[in-house]
């Protein structure tokens, strides 16, 4: 559900509703309404939310199970290190 996804992405990034609202150019009340499933964000806002969270709109809508990280501008060496770190964290999660 989009409302839950917005809240989860915002809280995972330790953002307040006010901070998210400022990032996408709306009021705190709009963010609150989205998270409480009172209203749905417009397509334009959905695109802005995806950009702020560095995910696809499909991910926000629950159509894609994978989360992604934007590595634009990073060197291949740094990207390789990030992949190793993610693999290490994934293995640690599986262990316990």
PyMOL commands that set and color helices and strands:
alter all, ss='L'
color gray80, all
select helices_A, chain A and resi 2-12+17-24+28-35+43-53+57-60+76-95
alter helices_A, ss='H'
color red, helices_A
deselect
rebuild
show_as cartoon
